Amino acid sequence: MAHFAELNSSNEVLRVIVISNDDVDANGGDLHTDAETFVESIVPYSTGGTAWKQTSYNHKFRKQYASQDDTYDATKNKFISPQPFASWSLNSSDDWVSPVTYPTVTDISSTFVVITWDEDNQKWLGEANSKNYEWDASGESWTEV
């Protein structure tokens, strides 16, 4: 099955639909504009919809499988996830990264650490064994708080 993302005028993904591979092949094949035109001819746009772009469930093209609220970057020909926090930026692979490197240690005393980002204080927080921790990126360790 082939998947197509409906975009609004800002190239934000509104929804993703499934189309038969046979129909895509009969209309130019994967990533062909004729396939997008075919989808447009059989599936009415939802409110605000303006275009269809094929997306890959297996991440074979256009970076990642499109999800609602992702944005299609026409210049890069890929789907980009929404920015999770104001301080995060896109790296060279177009993945969002925090200003502080993600913790390399993910367990404390053999217990998995539940890790969250604290945007206000620009740091990683962890919870394990009913205790709270802060990530010390310079020392690459957790400190109990």
RAMO-V259477 format. One record per backbone hydrogen bond with DSSP energy under -1.0 kcal/mol. CO is the residue of the C=O (numbers start at 1). NH is the residue of the N-H. E is the energy in kcal/mol with one decimal. If there is no record, write none. Layout:
co: <CO/CO>
nh: <NH/NH>
e: <E/E>
This chain:
co: <2/3/4/5/6/7/7/8/11/12/13/15/17/19/20/21/22/24/24/29/32/33/34/35/36/37/38/39/46/51/53/56/62/62/67/70/71/73/73/78/80/85/89/91/95/97/106/108/111/114/116/118/123/124/125/126/127/128/131/132/133/134/136/136/141/143>
nh: <19/55/17/53/14/50/51/11/72/8/69/6/4/2/24/25/26/27/29/32/36/37/38/39/40/41/42/43/49/7/5/59/64/79/70/13/80/77/78/73/71/88/97/94/91/89/113/111/108/127/125/123/118/135/116/133/114/131/128/145/126/143/140/141/136/134>
e: <-3.1/-2.7/-2.7/-2.1/-3.4/-3.4/-1.4/-2.0/-3.3/-1.7/-2.6/-2.9/-2.2/-3.2/-1.8/-3.2/-2.1/-1.3/-2.7/-1.8/-1.4/-2.5/-2.3/-2.3/-2.3/-1.6/-1.1/-2.4/-2.5/-3.0/-3.6/-1.7/-2.8/-2.1/-2.4/-3.2/-3.1/-1.6/-1.5/-3.1/-2.7/-1.4/-2.6/-2.0/-2.3/-2.0/-2.6/-1.6/-2.7/-1.2/-3.0/-1.5/-3.0/-2.3/-2.5/-2.9/-2.6/-1.8/-2.1/-2.6/-2.5/-2.6/-1.5/-1.4/-3.1/-2.4>
